Amino acid sequence: MKRYPSITVLVSVLLCGVLFCFWGWYNGYPFVYPDTGTYVDSGFQNYVPGDRPVTYGLFVRHTSLAESLLWVMLAQGILSVLLVREWMKTFSGETPTAVALITAVVFLISCTNASIYASYMLPDFFTPIFFGVLILVLLAPVKRWRTLLLALLAILAAMTHNSHLLGGLVFVGAVVLYQAFVRKEQRFAWTNIGAVAGIVLTAWLGLFVLHFSVNKKWEIMRDGHAFTMGRLHEIGLLKQYLNEKCAVKDLYLCPVKDSMSDDFLWDANSPLNQHGGWDSVKTENQFIIGDILTTPRFLKRYLIESFNSTIKQFFYFRAEKIAPVSGGGGPLSSVTKHFPNELIAYKIAHQNHRYWFLDIEGLNTRQQYLFFACLILMTLLWTTKSWQTAIPESLQKAYNLLFFCLVVNAFVCATFSTVVSRYQGRLIWLYIFTGAMICTIRYTPVLKRYLSPEKT
């Protein structure tokens, strides 16, 4: 006989999903970012942006039911809570009660930035869902319907951001290498590895198909060259390259190589935008990128900078200060076009009206201390026998894999884009939550003995 979720489970997940978006409710409206307008417009106007997938835009369109962005935020909260519940159920060995789930959500709201990212109209909330599901599929027994549902969620999450696609490839490659070089008793099941690889490859293929169905072109990211050029400029390689090559080759950047603005991507006066936009210089940009990355001395410098930036990104995870998004376009224009009934709510939200009410510095500080406590905890798990024997092996593996995912995320973002705090901040909460689970399991017997001492 099939077992279906009870009413208690459904109600607790829904209520916790509402609670998970605390910061959005407190703001009075979902948080917006300069990129939010592009995501919303792409979903409603059915076009593929040059610099990102259309998937999250379609997610916004369908979860909002073309009625309210608040419903999108609620959907993000519910999906996040479902991940938390499945994580607790899988790695603690027990199905969490409603009280346990609410306690976990309150901890995440008050001690991490999880609620902030769930309240933003950005695909960043999908990052912990993507990596979290990959770990769940890799470590838990493969069960047809459960694994299928998790896989579908992970595929959706992967297709919302290019960094997820690249991170998934790195994750799968590392797991295969691990499988080849570790002792047999420490390996993963090949069935699980195949499921994880299938998720990542299906996401890549799915995004190609989705973009072709929208704009009739087989492509993932049309303007990826612009981001790579921006990164090369940021680390000084582009200027060094132009100083050498402009004497022998006529490139569009040569006349302005000594006066390029720091913001190569978004500054209206940057050469990238002054020459007719990103698409107009695509061929020449691709030539420059290829020439730099195939020249040994330039490639060496690029790899060194990638290593340094990965470390910086790893430790850079504070949620950005929530402030008004300036300008008449962007999110304001998108809300005006697609959610006109919410225009006043958008304008009077704290972010746009009283942004000083949104003080998250204390939250950032608590999360920072907890992160470093988790690093100490990981050291204990690696070196102390009493901790190793007290904690389930699957939970220890999940903790180690999450640490690796943090490294992968930092590497992909810092190498192919730039160092931005929200790239790492979007994933850090799941690592901290897992550390809290480990401490709870470790000290629950002690608390039970203290609260219920044996009678003498």
PEDAVEN-V205767 format. One record per helix or strand. SS is the DSSP state (alpha for helix, beta for strand). FROM is the first residue (numbers start at 1). TO is the last residue. If there is no record, write none. Layout:
SS;FROM;TO + SS;FROM;TO
//
This chain:
alpha;7;20 + alpha;22;27 + beta;31;31 + alpha;36;45 + alpha;55;63 + alpha;69;92 + alpha;98;111 + alpha;114;118 + beta;120;120 + alpha;123;139 + alpha;144;158 + alpha;162;181 + alpha;184;186 + alpha;190;215 + alpha;224;234 + alpha;237;245 + alpha;254;256 + alpha;271;274 + alpha;279;293 + alpha;296;314 + alpha;330;338 + alpha;340;348 + alpha;350;353 + alpha;355;357 + alpha;361;383 + alpha;385;390 + alpha;393;416 + alpha;421;451
//
